[in-house]
Amino acid sequence: MSYKAYNDYELLYLVNNQQDMVALDILLKKYEKFIYKKINSFFPRSKDIDDYYQEGLLSLYKAIRSFKDSYNKTFMRYFEVILDRCFINIYHKQKREKEQFFLYINECHIEEFYEPSLEDDITNDIKFNNIREQKVYELYFLENKTISYISENLQLNKKQIYNTIYKIKKKLLSEIKL
């Protein structure tokens, strides 16, 4: 018997009010091709087609249970909206998971191949002959203190601090170039 001979509203009535499993099977067969058509419009990977189809069947069942005539829409359009929303959510979820996966790969890649640079070695082991330069270096470069704090702490004016920072930078650049 052809499923096209049945009206959606009659089948919905039988499924919801009479719990008729034959009517449910007819609705499932009737909308099977429509579900596959919608799946193909989302260009899923071939391994995901079965997952999309199962979600489509769940969406059809949800539409069957929640459809009301008072919506002034046909069942086909109501089901299409639910199905589109379901597939869009699946697509975005897969996209987020894929982005998260690549983010983890990149993080592992960076941590795995990280080698301490010459600058890291230099900044930790630098010693200055001048006591003022050593103190300013420690406070400004290593502890990230402000110029005002350094001038108060070392009892120097700001101009002296800026000059010392300039000398330190020159020495650091000469160390790096070696």
Beta strands, then each sheet from edge to edge (+ up, - down):
end
